[in-house]
Amino acid sequence: MSDKAKQIIAFTTGAIVGIVVFGIVKTIIANMLGGNPAGAILGGAVGGAIGAIVFFFVNKFMASVLKVPELGK
């Protein structure tokens, strides 16, 4: 498998895990705050931040496991 394919696998895995974490955190926070619009907005903001951090680290981890530089480097 080429290095570019491995980089895409690492990036895609990070993106999928980040999106799943975003959805879970957003739902938990929105439900904790009673399901009102402010809870959904706050949940989206916090979930997005946590999801982005998770994406960053999963992408780095997968790139190191597959022994390739991150996509774009």
mmCIF file of the N, C-alpha and C atoms, coordinates in Angstrom:
data_MODEL
# 
_entry.id   MODEL 
# 
loop_
_atom_site.group_PDB 
_atom_site.id 
_atom_site.type_symbol 
_atom_site.label_atom_id 
_atom_site.label_alt_id 
_atom_site.label_comp_id 
_atom_site.label_asym_id 
_atom_site.label_entity_id 
_atom_site.label_seq_id 
_atom_site.pdbx_PDB_ins_code 
_atom_site.Cartn_x 
_atom_site.Cartn_y 
_atom_site.Cartn_z 
_atom_site.occupancy 
_atom_site.B_iso_or_equiv 
_atom_site.pdbx_formal_charge 
_atom_site.auth_seq_id 
_atom_site.auth_comp_id 
_atom_site.auth_asym_id 
_atom_site.auth_atom_id 
_atom_site.pdbx_PDB_model_num 
ATOM 1   N N  . MET A 1 1  ? 0.843   -1.168 0.000  1.00 0.00 ? 1  MET A N  1 
ATOM 2   C CA . MET A 1 1  ? 0.000   0.000  0.000  1.00 0.00 ? 1  MET A CA 1 
ATOM 3   C C  . MET A 1 1  ? 0.897   1.243  0.000  1.00 0.00 ? 1  MET A C  1 
ATOM 4   N N  . SER A 1 2  ? 0.524   2.234  -0.809 1.00 0.00 ? 2  SER A N  1 
ATOM 5   C CA . SER A 1 2  ? 1.354   3.431  -0.918 1.00 0.00 ? 2  SER A CA 1 
ATOM 6   C C  . SER A 1 2  ? 1.237   4.304  0.331  1.00 0.00 ? 2  SER A C  1 
ATOM 7   N N  . ASP A 1 3  ? 2.224   5.193  0.478  1.00 0.00 ? 3  ASP A N  1 
ATOM 8   C CA . ASP A 1 3  ? 2.208   6.101  1.628  1.00 0.00 ? 3  ASP A CA 1 
ATOM 9   C C  . ASP A 1 3  ? 0.998   7.024  1.588  1.00 0.00 ? 3  ASP A C  1 
ATOM 10  N N  . LYS A 1 4  ? 0.609   7.466  0.395  1.00 0.00 ? 4  LYS A N  1 
ATOM 11  C CA . LYS A 1 4  ? -0.543  8.370  0.276  1.00 0.00 ? 4  LYS A CA 1 
ATOM 12  C C  . LYS A 1 4  ? -1.815  7.670  0.743  1.00 0.00 ? 4  LYS A C  1 
ATOM 13  N N  . ALA A 1 5  ? -1.973  6.400  0.408  1.00 0.00 ? 5  ALA A N  1 
ATOM 14  C CA . ALA A 1 5  ? -3.158  5.651  0.853  1.00 0.00 ? 5  ALA A CA 1 
ATOM 15  C C  . ALA A 1 5  ? -3.160  5.506  2.374  1.00 0.00 ? 5  ALA A C  1 
ATOM 16  N N  . LYS A 1 6  ? -1.990  5.244  2.955  1.00 0.00 ? 6  LYS A N  1 
ATOM 17  C CA . LYS A 1 6  ? -1.905  5.133  4.413  1.00 0.00 ? 6  LYS A CA 1 
ATOM 18  C C  . LYS A 1 6  ? -2.219  6.469  5.084  1.00 0.00 ? 6  LYS A C  1 
ATOM 19  N N  . GLN A 1 7  ? -1.758  7.576  4.476  1.00 0.00 ? 7  GLN A N  1 
ATOM 20  C CA . GLN A 1 7  ? -2.058  8.898  5.026  1.00 0.00 ? 7  GLN A CA 1 
ATOM 21  C C  . GLN A 1 7  ? -3.559  9.174  4.994  1.00 0.00 ? 7  GLN A C  1 
ATOM 22  N N  . ILE A 1 8  ? -4.207  8.792  3.914  1.00 0.00 ? 8  ILE A N  1 
ATOM 23  C CA . ILE A 1 8  ? -5.651  9.002  3.790  1.00 0.00 ? 8  ILE A CA 1 
ATOM 24  C C  . ILE A 1 8  ? -6.400  8.144  4.803  1.00 0.00 ? 8  ILE A C  1 
ATOM 25  N N  . ILE A 1 9  ? -5.938  6.921  5.038  1.00 0.00 ? 9  ILE A N  1 
ATOM 26  C CA . ILE A 1 9  ? -6.564  6.057  6.045  1.00 0.00 ? 9  ILE A CA 1 
ATOM 27  C C  . ILE A 1 9  ? -6.436  6.691  7.432  1.00 0.00 ? 9  ILE A C  1 
ATOM 28  N N  . ALA A 1 10 ? -5.256  7.211  7.767  1.00 0.00 ? 10 ALA A N  1 
ATOM 29  C CA . ALA A 1 10 ? -5.050  7.849  9.075  1.00 0.00 ? 10 ALA A CA 1 
ATOM 30  C C  . ALA A 1 10 ? -5.950  9.070  9.222  1.00 0.00 ? 10 ALA A C  1 
ATOM 31  N N  . PHE A 1 11 ? -6.024  9.896  8.182  1.00 0.00 ? 11 PHE A N  1 
ATOM 32  C CA . PHE A 1 11 ? -6.848  11.108 8.220  1.00 0.00 ? 11 PHE A CA 1 
ATOM 33  C C  . PHE A 1 11 ? -8.329  10.765 8.356  1.00 0.00 ? 11 PHE A C  1 
ATOM 34  N N  . THR A 1 12 ? -8.788  9.798  7.561  1.00 0.00 ? 12 THR A N  1 
ATOM 35  C CA . THR A 1 12 ? -10.202 9.417  7.581  1.00 0.00 ? 12 THR A CA 1 
ATOM 36  C C  . THR A 1 12 ? -10.588 8.798  8.920  1.00 0.00 ? 12 THR A C  1 
ATOM 37  N N  . THR A 1 13 ? -9.719  7.971  9.474  1.00 0.00 ? 13 THR A N  1 
ATOM 38  C CA . THR A 1 13 ? -10.003 7.379  10.787 1.00 0.00 ? 13 THR A CA 1 
ATOM 39  C C  . THR A 1 13 ? -10.133 8.468  11.844 1.00 0.00 ? 13 THR A C  1 
ATOM 40  N N  . GLY A 1 14 ? -9.223  9.425  11.831 1.00 0.00 ? 14 GLY A N  1 
ATOM 41  C CA . GLY A 1 14 ? -9.303  10.540 12.769 1.00 0.00 ? 14 GLY A CA 1 
ATOM 42  C C  . GLY A 1 14 ? -10.579 11.338 12.598 1.00 0.00 ? 14 GLY A C  1 
ATOM 43  N N  . ALA A 1 15 ? -10.966 11.577 11.346 1.00 0.00 ? 15 ALA A N  1 
ATOM 44  C CA . ALA A 1 15 ? -12.184 12.345 11.083 1.00 0.00 ? 15 ALA A CA 1 
ATOM 45  C C  . ALA A 1 15 ? -13.426 11.610 11.573 1.00 0.00 ? 15 ALA A C  1 
ATOM 46  N N  . ILE A 1 16 ? -13.510 10.328 11.312 1.00 0.00 ? 16 ILE A N  1 
ATOM 47  C CA . ILE A 1 16 ? -14.688 9.551  11.726 1.00 0.00 ? 16 ILE A CA 1 
ATOM 48  C C  . ILE A 1 16 ? -14.793 9.511  13.250 1.00 0.00 ? 16 ILE A C  1 
ATOM 49  N N  . VAL A 1 17 ? -13.684 9.239  13.927 1.00 0.00 ? 17 VAL A N  1 
ATOM 50  C CA . VAL A 1 17 ? -13.715 9.186  15.394 1.00 0.00 ? 17 VAL A CA 1 
ATOM 51  C C  . VAL A 1 17 ? -14.053 10.564 15.962 1.00 0.00 ? 17 VAL A C  1 
ATOM 52  N N  . GLY A 1 18 ? -13.497 11.624 15.381 1.00 0.00 ? 18 GLY A N  1 
ATOM 53  C CA . GLY A 1 18 ? -13.802 12.980 15.837 1.00 0.00 ? 18 GLY A CA 1 
ATOM 54  C C  . GLY A 1 18 ? -15.267 13.331 15.680 1.00 0.00 ? 18 GLY A C  1 
ATOM 55  N N  . ILE A 1 19 ? -15.878 12.938 14.567 1.00 0.00 ? 19 ILE A N  1 
ATOM 56  C CA . ILE A 1 19 ? -17.298 13.214 14.335 1.00 0.00 ? 19 ILE A CA 1 
ATOM 57  C C  . ILE A 1 19 ? -18.168 12.438 15.316 1.00 0.00 ? 19 ILE A C  1 
ATOM 58  N N  . VAL A 1 20 ? -17.813 11.197 15.578 1.00 0.00 ? 20 VAL A N  1 
ATOM 59  C CA . VAL A 1 20 ? -18.587 10.387 16.532 1.00 0.00 ? 20 VAL A CA 1 
ATOM 60  C C  . VAL A 1 20 ? -18.505 10.999 17.930 1.00 0.00 ? 20 VAL A C  1 
ATOM 61  N N  . VAL A 1 21 ? -17.306 11.399 18.347 1.00 0.00 ? 21 VAL A N  1 
ATOM 62  C CA . VAL A 1 21 ? -17.149 12.025 19.666 1.00 0.00 ? 21 VAL A CA 1 
ATOM 63  C C  . VAL A 1 21 ? -17.942 13.330 19.724 1.00 0.00 ? 21 VAL A C  1 
ATOM 64  N N  . PHE A 1 22 ? -17.888 14.116 18.651 1.00 0.00 ? 22 PHE A N  1 
ATOM 65  C CA . PHE A 1 22 ? -18.670 15.357 18.592 1.00 0.00 ? 22 PHE A CA 1 
ATOM 66  C C  . PHE A 1 22 ? -20.149 15.076 18.818 1.00 0.00 ? 22 PHE A C  1 
ATOM 67  N N  . GLY A 1 23 ? -20.692 14.100 18.126 1.00 0.00 ? 23 GLY A N  1 
ATOM 68  C CA . GLY A 1 23 ? -22.111 13.776 18.256 1.00 0.00 ? 23 GLY A CA 1 
ATOM 69  C C  . GLY A 1 23 ? -22.484 13.313 19.653 1.00 0.00 ? 23 GLY A C  1 
ATOM 70  N N  . ILE A 1 24 ? -21.645 12.484 20.242 1.00 0.00 ? 24 ILE A N  1 
ATOM 71  C CA . ILE A 1 24 ? -21.928 11.973 21.591 1.00 0.00 ? 24 ILE A CA 1 
ATOM 72  C C  . ILE A 1 24 ? -21.897 13.105 22.612 1.00 0.00 ? 24 ILE A C  1 
ATOM 73  N N  . VAL A 1 25 ? -20.848 13.932 22.576 1.00 0.00 ? 25 VAL A N  1 
ATOM 74  C CA . VAL A 1 25 ? -20.721 15.028 23.543 1.00 0.00 ? 25 VAL A CA 1 
ATOM 75  C C  . VAL A 1 25 ? -21.852 16.035 23.358 1.00 0.00 ? 25 VAL A C  1 
ATOM 76  N N  . LYS A 1 26 ? -22.178 16.371 22.111 1.00 0.00 ? 26 LYS A N  1 
ATOM 77  C CA . LYS A 1 26 ? -23.254 17.324 21.838 1.00 0.00 ? 26 LYS A CA 1 
ATOM 78  C C  . LYS A 1 26 ? -24.573 16.822 22.399 1.00 0.00 ? 26 LYS A C  1 
ATOM 79  N N  . THR A 1 27 ? -24.876 15.566 22.176 1.00 0.00 ? 27 THR A N  1 
ATOM 80  C CA . THR A 1 27 ? -26.131 14.991 22.665 1.00 0.00 ? 27 THR A CA 1 
ATOM 81  C C  . THR A 1 27 ? -26.180 14.967 24.188 1.00 0.00 ? 27 THR A C  1 
ATOM 82  N N  . ILE A 1 28 ? -25.092 14.575 24.823 1.00 0.00 ? 28 ILE A N  1 
ATOM 83  C CA . ILE A 1 28 ? -25.062 14.515 26.290 1.00 0.00 ? 28 ILE A CA 1 
ATOM 84  C C  . ILE A 1 28 ? -25.283 15.901 26.890 1.00 0.00 ? 28 ILE A C  1 
ATOM 85  N N  . ILE A 1 29 ? -24.565 16.905 26.376 1.00 0.00 ? 29 ILE A N  1 
ATOM 86  C CA . ILE A 1 29 ? -24.697 18.251 26.947 1.00 0.00 ? 29 ILE A CA 1 
ATOM 87  C C  . ILE A 1 29 ? -26.082 18.825 26.668 1.00 0.00 ? 29 ILE A C  1 
ATOM 88  N N  . ALA A 1 30 ? -26.601 18.630 25.464 1.00 0.00 ? 30 ALA A N  1 
ATOM 89  C CA . ALA A 1 30 ? -27.930 19.149 25.143 1.00 0.00 ? 30 ALA A CA 1 
ATOM 90  C C  . ALA A 1 30 ? -28.991 18.510 26.033 1.00 0.00 ? 30 ALA A C  1 
ATOM 91  N N  . ASN A 1 31 ? -28.884 17.225 26.291 1.00 0.00 ? 31 ASN A N  1 
ATOM 92  C CA . ASN A 1 31 ? -29.856 16.551 27.157 1.00 0.00 ? 31 ASN A CA 1 
ATOM 93  C C  . ASN A 1 31 ? -29.699 16.961 28.619 1.00 0.00 ? 31 ASN A C  1 
ATOM 94  N N  . MET A 1 32 ? -28.473 17.201 29.055 1.00 0.00 ? 32 MET A N  1 
ATOM 95  C CA . MET A 1 32 ? -28.260 17.642 30.432 1.00 0.00 ? 32 MET A CA 1 
ATOM 96  C C  . MET A 1 32 ? -28.903 19.001 30.680 1.00 0.00 ? 32 MET A C  1 
ATOM 97  N N  . LEU A 1 33 ? -28.946 19.839 29.647 1.00 0.00 ? 33 LEU A N  1 
ATOM 98  C CA . LEU A 1 33 ? -29.501 21.185 29.802 1.00 0.00 ? 33 LEU A CA 1 
ATOM 99  C C  . LEU A 1 33 ? -30.964 21.244 29.383 1.00 0.00 ? 33 LEU A C  1 
ATOM 100 N N  . GLY A 1 34 ? -31.634 20.131 29.357 1.00 0.00 ? 34 GLY A N  1 
ATOM 101 C CA . GLY A 1 34 ? -33.076 20.108 29.143 1.00 0.00 ? 34 GLY A CA 1 
ATOM 102 C C  . GLY A 1 34 ? -33.525 20.120 27.703 1.00 0.00 ? 34 GLY A C  1 
ATOM 103 N N  . GLY A 1 35 ? -32.632 20.008 26.769 1.00 0.00 ? 35 GLY A N  1 
ATOM 104 C CA . GLY A 1 35 ? -33.029 19.951 25.365 1.00 0.00 ? 35 GLY A CA 1 
ATOM 105 C C  . GLY A 1 35 ? -33.444 21.292 24.780 1.00 0.00 ? 35 GLY A C  1 
ATOM 106 N N  . ASN A 1 36 ? -33.148 22.408 25.454 1.00 0.00 ? 36 ASN A N  1 
ATOM 107 C CA . ASN A 1 36 ? -33.505 23.716 24.893 1.00 0.00 ? 36 ASN A CA 1 
ATOM 108 C C  . ASN A 1 36 ? -32.452 24.167 23.880 1.00 0.00 ? 36 ASN A C  1 
ATOM 109 N N  . PRO A 1 37 ? -32.753 25.193 23.081 1.00 0.00 ? 37 PRO A N  1 
ATOM 110 C CA . PRO A 1 37 ? -31.802 25.612 22.038 1.00 0.00 ? 37 PRO A CA 1 
ATOM 111 C C  . PRO A 1 37 ? -30.432 26.029 22.577 1.00 0.00 ? 37 PRO A C  1 
ATOM 112 N N  . ALA A 1 38 ? -30.398 26.663 23.739 1.00 0.00 ? 38 ALA A N  1 
ATOM 113 C CA . ALA A 1 38 ? -29.102 27.062 24.301 1.00 0.00 ? 38 ALA A CA 1 
ATOM 114 C C  . ALA A 1 38 ? -28.246 25.838 24.613 1.00 0.00 ? 38 ALA A C  1 
ATOM 115 N N  . GLY A 1 39 ? -28.881 24.777 25.081 1.00 0.00 ? 39 GLY A N  1 
ATOM 116 C CA . GLY A 1 39 ? -28.146 23.545 25.353 1.00 0.00 ? 39 GLY A CA 1 
ATOM 117 C C  . GLY A 1 39 ? -27.585 22.934 24.085 1.00 0.00 ? 39 GLY A C  1 
ATOM 118 N N  . ALA A 1 40 ? -28.359 23.015 23.007 1.00 0.00 ? 40 ALA A N  1 
ATOM 119 C CA . ALA A 1 40 ? -27.883 22.476 21.731 1.00 0.00 ? 40 ALA A CA 1 
ATOM 120 C C  . ALA A 1 40 ? -26.700 23.286 21.205 1.00 0.00 ? 40 ALA A C  1 
ATOM 121 N N  . ILE A 1 41 ? -26.769 24.606 21.361 1.00 0.00 ? 41 ILE A N  1 
ATOM 122 C CA . ILE A 1 41 ? -25.667 25.460 20.894 1.00 0.00 ? 41 ILE A CA 1 
ATOM 123 C C  . ILE A 1 41 ? -24.410 25.211 21.724 1.00 0.00 ? 41 ILE A C  1 
ATOM 124 N N  . LEU A 1 42 ? -24.573 25.189 23.041 1.00 0.00 ? 42 LEU A N  1 
ATOM 125 C CA . LEU A 1 42 ? -23.427 24.936 23.918 1.00 0.00 ? 42 LEU A CA 1 
ATOM 126 C C  . LEU A 1 42 ? -22.865 23.535 23.677 1.00 0.00 ? 42 LEU A C  1 
ATOM 127 N N  . GLY A 1 43 ? -23.750 22.560 23.511 1.00 0.00 ? 43 GLY A N  1 
ATOM 128 C CA . GLY A 1 43 ? -23.303 21.196 23.227 1.00 0.00 ? 43 GLY A CA 1 
ATOM 129 C C  . GLY A 1 43 ? -22.537 21.115 21.920 1.00 0.00 ? 43 GLY A C  1 
ATOM 130 N N  . GLY A 1 44 ? -23.008 21.845 20.914 1.00 0.00 ? 44 GLY A N  1 
ATOM 131 C CA . GLY A 1 44 ? -22.308 21.858 19.631 1.00 0.00 ? 44 GLY A CA 1 
ATOM 132 C C  . GLY A 1 44 ? -20.932 22.486 19.732 1.00 0.00 ? 44 GLY A C  1 
ATOM 133 N N  . ALA A 1 45 ? -20.837 23.566 20.499 1.00 0.00 ? 45 ALA A N  1 
ATOM 134 C CA . ALA A 1 45 ? -19.547 24.242 20.650 1.00 0.00 ? 45 ALA A CA 1 
ATOM 135 C C  . ALA A 1 45 ? -18.550 23.368 21.407 1.00 0.00 ? 45 ALA A C  1 
ATOM 136 N N  . VAL A 1 46 ? -18.987 22.833 22.533 1.00 0.00 ? 46 VAL A N  1 
ATOM 137 C CA . VAL A 1 46 ? -18.086 21.989 23.335 1.00 0.00 ? 46 VAL A CA 1 
ATOM 138 C C  . VAL A 1 46 ? -17.779 20.687 22.594 1.00 0.00 ? 46 VAL A C  1 
ATOM 139 N N  . GLY A 1 47 ? -18.804 20.091 21.993 1.00 0.00 ? 47 GLY A N  1 
ATOM 140 C CA . GLY A 1 47 ? -18.597 18.857 21.237 1.00 0.00 ? 47 GLY A CA 1 
ATOM 141 C C  . GLY A 1 47 ? -17.658 19.056 20.064 1.00 0.00 ? 47 GLY A C  1 
ATOM 142 N N  . GLY A 1 48 ? -17.789 20.195 19.382 1.00 0.00 ? 48 GLY A N  1 
ATOM 143 C CA . GLY A 1 48 ? -16.899 20.498 18.262 1.00 0.00 ? 48 GLY A CA 1 
ATOM 144 C C  . GLY A 1 48 ? -15.453 20.648 18.700 1.00 0.00 ? 48 GLY A C  1 
ATOM 145 N N  . ALA A 1 49 ? -15.253 21.328 19.819 1.00 0.00 ? 49 ALA A N  1 
ATOM 146 C CA . ALA A 1 49 ? -13.891 21.516 20.329 1.00 0.00 ? 49 ALA A CA 1 
ATOM 147 C C  . ALA A 1 49 ? -13.270 20.180 20.732 1.00 0.00 ? 49 ALA A C  1 
ATOM 148 N N  . ILE A 1 50 ? -14.020 19.384 21.464 1.00 0.00 ? 50 ILE A N  1 
ATOM 149 C CA . ILE A 1 50 ? -13.498 18.082 21.901 1.00 0.00 ? 50 ILE A CA 1 
ATOM 150 C C  . ILE A 1 50 ? -13.300 17.159 20.698 1.00 0.00 ? 50 ILE A C  1 
ATOM 151 N N  . GLY A 1 51 ? -14.238 17.183 19.749 1.00 0.00 ? 51 GLY A N  1 
ATOM 152 C CA . GLY A 1 51 ? -14.108 16.365 18.543 1.00 0.00 ? 51 GLY A CA 1 
ATOM 153 C C  . GLY A 1 51 ? -12.876 16.729 17.731 1.00 0.00 ? 51 GLY A C  1 
ATOM 154 N N  . ALA A 1 52 ? -12.569 18.033 17.639 1.00 0.00 ? 52 ALA A N  1 
ATOM 155 C CA . ALA A 1 52 ? -11.383 18.469 16.896 1.00 0.00 ? 52 ALA A CA 1 
ATOM 156 C C  . ALA A 1 52 ? -10.099 17.997 17.573 1.00 0.00 ? 52 ALA A C  1 
ATOM 157 N N  . ILE A 1 53 ? -10.076 18.070 18.891 1.00 0.00 ? 53 ILE A N  1 
ATOM 158 C CA . ILE A 1 53 ? -8.896  17.603 19.633 1.00 0.00 ? 53 ILE A CA 1 
ATOM 159 C C  . ILE A 1 53 ? -8.719  16.097 19.450 1.00 0.00 ? 53 ILE A C  1 
ATOM 160 N N  . VAL A 1 54 ? -9.822  15.363 19.525 1.00 0.00 ? 54 VAL A N  1 
ATOM 161 C CA . VAL A 1 54 ? -9.760  13.906 19.335 1.00 0.00 ? 54 VAL A CA 1 
ATOM 162 C C  . VAL A 1 54 ? -9.286  13.583 17.924 1.00 0.00 ? 54 VAL A C  1 
ATOM 163 N N  . PHE A 1 55 ? -9.817  14.296 16.920 1.00 0.00 ? 55 PHE A N  1 
ATOM 164 C CA . PHE A 1 55 ? -9.383  14.089 15.534 1.00 0.00 ? 55 PHE A CA 1 
ATOM 165 C C  . PHE A 1 55 ? -7.875  14.290 15.409 1.00 0.00 ? 55 PHE A C  1 
ATOM 166 N N  . PHE A 1 56 ? -7.364  15.369 15.998 1.00 0.00 ? 56 PHE A N  1 
ATOM 167 C CA . PHE A 1 56 ? -5.944  15.688 15.913 1.00 0.00 ? 56 PHE A CA 1 
ATOM 168 C C  . PHE A 1 56 ? -5.082  14.543 16.450 1.00 0.00 ? 56 PHE A C  1 
ATOM 169 N N  . PHE A 1 57 ? -5.439  14.048 17.633 1.00 0.00 ? 57 PHE A N  1 
ATOM 170 C CA . PHE A 1 57 ? -4.617  13.010 18.252 1.00 0.00 ? 57 PHE A CA 1 
ATOM 171 C C  . PHE A 1 57 ? -4.794  11.643 17.592 1.00 0.00 ? 57 PHE A C  1 
ATOM 172 N N  . VAL A 1 58 ? -6.007  11.307 17.150 1.00 0.00 ? 58 VAL A N  1 
ATOM 173 C CA . VAL A 1 58 ? -6.208  10.024 16.466 1.00 0.00 ? 58 VAL A CA 1 
ATOM 174 C C  . VAL A 1 58 ? -5.467  10.030 15.133 1.00 0.00 ? 58 VAL A C  1 
ATOM 175 N N  . ASN A 1 59 ? -5.495  11.159 14.423 1.00 0.00 ? 59 ASN A N  1 
ATOM 176 C CA . ASN A 1 59 ? -4.768  11.274 13.162 1.00 0.00 ? 59 ASN A CA 1 
ATOM 177 C C  . ASN A 1 59 ? -3.268  11.079 13.392 1.00 0.00 ? 59 ASN A C  1 
ATOM 178 N N  . LYS A 1 60 ? -2.711  11.744 14.408 1.00 0.00 ? 60 LYS A N  1 
ATOM 179 C CA . LYS A 1 60 ? -1.285  11.573 14.732 1.00 0.00 ? 60 LYS A CA 1 
ATOM 180 C C  . LYS A 1 60 ? -0.971  10.126 15.109 1.00 0.00 ? 60 LYS A C  1 
ATOM 181 N N  . PHE A 1 61 ? -1.829  9.526  15.939 1.00 0.00 ? 61 PHE A N  1 
ATOM 182 C CA . PHE A 1 61 ? -1.614  8.150  16.382 1.00 0.00 ? 61 PHE A CA 1 
ATOM 183 C C  . PHE A 1 61 ? -1.636  7.188  15.196 1.00 0.00 ? 61 PHE A C  1 
ATOM 184 N N  . MET A 1 62 ? -2.642  7.315  14.335 1.00 0.00 ? 62 MET A N  1 
ATOM 185 C CA . MET A 1 62 ? -2.747  6.407  13.191 1.00 0.00 ? 62 MET A CA 1 
ATOM 186 C C  . MET A 1 62 ? -1.575  6.596  12.229 1.00 0.00 ? 62 MET A C  1 
ATOM 187 N N  . ALA A 1 63 ? -1.136  7.834  12.029 1.00 0.00 ? 63 ALA A N  1 
ATOM 188 C CA . ALA A 1 63 ? 0.014   8.068  11.153 1.00 0.00 ? 63 ALA A CA 1 
ATOM 189 C C  . ALA A 1 63 ? 1.267   7.416  11.726 1.00 0.00 ? 63 ALA A C  1 
ATOM 190 N N  . SER A 1 64 ? 1.429   7.464  13.048 1.00 0.00 ? 64 SER A N  1 
ATOM 191 C CA . SER A 1 64 ? 2.607   6.830  13.642 1.00 0.00 ? 64 SER A CA 1 
ATOM 192 C C  . SER A 1 64 ? 2.502   5.310  13.591 1.00 0.00 ? 64 SER A C  1 
ATOM 193 N N  . VAL A 1 65 ? 1.292   4.775  13.753 1.00 0.00 ? 65 VAL A N  1 
ATOM 194 C CA . VAL A 1 65 ? 1.110   3.320  13.669 1.00 0.00 ? 65 VAL A CA 1 
ATOM 195 C C  . VAL A 1 65 ? 1.411   2.834  12.255 1.00 0.00 ? 65 VAL A C  1 
ATOM 196 N N  . LEU A 1 66 ? 0.946   3.590  11.256 1.00 0.00 ? 66 LEU A N  1 
ATOM 197 C CA . LEU A 1 66 ? 1.164   3.199  9.862  1.00 0.00 ? 66 LEU A CA 1 
ATOM 198 C C  . LEU A 1 66 ? 2.535   3.630  9.340  1.00 0.00 ? 66 LEU A C  1 
ATOM 199 N N  . LYS A 1 67 ? 3.308   4.335  10.192 1.00 0.00 ? 67 LYS A N  1 
ATOM 200 C CA . LYS A 1 67 ? 4.675   4.758  9.862  1.00 0.00 ? 67 LYS A CA 1 
ATOM 201 C C  . LYS A 1 67 ? 4.728   5.629  8.607  1.00 0.00 ? 67 LYS A C  1 
ATOM 202 N N  . VAL A 1 68 ? 3.849   6.641  8.577  1.00 0.00 ? 68 VAL A N  1 
ATOM 203 C CA . VAL A 1 68 ? 3.855   7.630  7.497  1.00 0.00 ? 68 VAL A CA 1 
ATOM 204 C C  . VAL A 1 68 ? 3.717   9.014  8.125  1.00 0.00 ? 68 VAL A C  1 
ATOM 205 N N  . PRO A 1 69 ? 4.177   10.063 7.415  1.00 0.00 ? 69 PRO A N  1 
ATOM 206 C CA . PRO A 1 69 ? 3.902   11.415 7.924  1.00 0.00 ? 69 PRO A CA 1 
ATOM 207 C C  . PRO A 1 69 ? 2.414   11.730 7.790  1.00 0.00 ? 69 PRO A C  1 
ATOM 208 N N  . GLU A 1 70 ? 1.946   12.718 8.545  1.00 0.00 ? 70 GLU A N  1 
ATOM 209 C CA . GLU A 1 70 ? 0.536   13.080 8.458  1.00 0.00 ? 70 GLU A CA 1 
ATOM 210 C C  . GLU A 1 70 ? 0.224   13.628 7.069  1.00 0.00 ? 70 GLU A C  1 
ATOM 211 N N  . LEU A 1 71 ? -1.031  13.576 6.692  1.00 0.00 ? 71 LEU A N  1 
ATOM 212 C CA . LEU A 1 71 ? -1.461  14.061 5.382  1.00 0.00 ? 71 LEU A CA 1 
ATOM 213 C C  . LEU A 1 71 ? -1.134  15.543 5.263  1.00 0.00 ? 71 LEU A C  1 
ATOM 214 N N  . GLY A 1 72 ? -0.491  15.927 4.174  1.00 0.00 ? 72 GLY A N  1 
ATOM 215 C CA . GLY A 1 72 ? -0.120  17.317 3.956  1.00 0.00 ? 72 GLY A CA 1 
ATOM 216 C C  . GLY A 1 72 ? 1.291   17.654 4.399  1.00 0.00 ? 72 GLY A C  1 
ATOM 217 N N  . LYS A 1 73 ? 2.017   16.683 4.949  1.00 0.00 ? 73 LYS A N  1 
ATOM 218 C CA . LYS A 1 73 ? 3.391   16.957 5.396  1.00 0.00 ? 73 LYS A CA 1 
ATOM 219 C C  . LYS A 1 73 ? 4.376   16.211 4.537  1.00 0.00 ? 73 LYS A C  1 
# 
